[in-house]
């Protein structure tokens, strides 16, 4: 199955490359003015197709969210393998910036400002 996807991807890439080269040759043969008009027209249609595909993607995502089952408030959640960490305690004086990204853990800050 992975081989067929790989073949389809390569075939699509080759077809796209051939299409671009052919379009370039056509643009050279018809001249700059006509090539500009053709590329503007193609750009409009490609933009409209992209807009339609993005709207379709949004509709599919909304349907997927609407079909997800809602959790029963009376049912207790299943225990997770990671312990819950909540709350924060600070003692002493903290000055300056403190940015934490990732898992919560104990942090010891001992930075003194020199005056």
Buried (B, 14 or more C-beta within 10 A) or exposed (E): EEEEEEEEEEEEEEEEEEEEEEBEEEBEEEEEEEBEEBEEEEEEEEEEEEEEEEEEEEEEEEEEEEEEEEEEEEEEEEEEEEEEEEEEEEEEEEEEEEEEEEEEEEEEEEEEEEE
